[in-house]
Amino acid sequence: MHHRVKNNLQIVASLLNLQANRIKLPEAREEFHLVRDRVRSLATLHRHLYPEGGLSTLDIRAFLEELASQIFTANNRINRGRISLSLNVETMPITPDQAVPLALIVTEVVTNALRYAFPDERAGSVFIGLHRVEDNALLIIRDDGVGLANASPNDVDKREGIGLQLVRGFGRQLGATLEISSESGTEYRMTFSIQALRR
């Protein structure tokens, strides 16, 4: 059953991609690409959580590495190699219920950084960190782009639009606290409790 779910998610992502390629209006095409990327992140997560043979403990480091690489590849037409990626992810238990909002948060924040933090062919970097702090997990996603204070009003509106609403909503699902700073680039810090894995 889980194998079918993963395959169906991949089919939905492919259909969205095909439809996006037929749309002439750039803004509408980008919205389709955003939805496609969210669906792809769920398909990737599903493959890591439910390999052949049943439910597995999520290797969060391997998953986030693949997810981030996938997001960068999907947005290559925007960054064209100008933006580098670095990760520092500790191994820790993440339940399936936590993994879904976590995957979607990373997808939203990294995609927004690639789209809006580096205008005018600016080069830069994106960092993803996940660390254990006692009984909590600390997720940090940071870019060294223009920051919200120096971005154009149009880009600020886009970065603080539905993407940020989704990040806040997924953060509530995690029971997380969210801090956003924009002094040199933009940094998202999210702290949530590590839950015991049910066997």
Steps between C-alpha positions, in 0.01 A plus 500: 500500500778747594675417173182596313470826694859593409439416134175699496676804648766475229227481234327809643834688497558399136149612400553837669831538318342420163219746564743770613697468177183582303425819693616823336449737795828488703335562840248218449775268374708569812205419726464161329872441550465581871218249542701243303798547732282450810359178359849379404625562853220279635582227247867512601407485870267208437778308330729555800233415756348201323767307313434155361405287799315754712538798734860598566667733745565817301864577429444874536848594377472300176144621447579871542806468275290347223212743551725807488681369192163439336386857574823645360467288184137605452601866531817478292342720233497776765833457683713359213769388741539844663371376836673234705344263753641376831344273760589408858243244614527284811349155509194499725162328518228673297153347494295477178255756647790744546672416172217622276479861631880509532542403133249763388662773714842430347345498151327837551791684662773374266285559190424855616870566560592381150226708340526828688815531714748533213368749241701646211721191454634534855702202628456357846432198716223317682561307824279233660578383853319260731640451850391334820481731803411279798149368424441743214598527135620833362449556127693790345461608139711799405596687185750781450284681246363853507281444805143616537600855596689553172272304267261670261146547640369258237745227606427559870129456427575173321732367771254593774197375303354152493846343550541657845138416586576137416823505704314637802221243455743208469689639800179484703461134396847438645417698814803711411610850587607705198745790491585690181789744483612705204818683597743351247289286273202317648502233771217275616546327838243244606510301825277199561486204737652169397227237529555138592463264206209259542585140423 
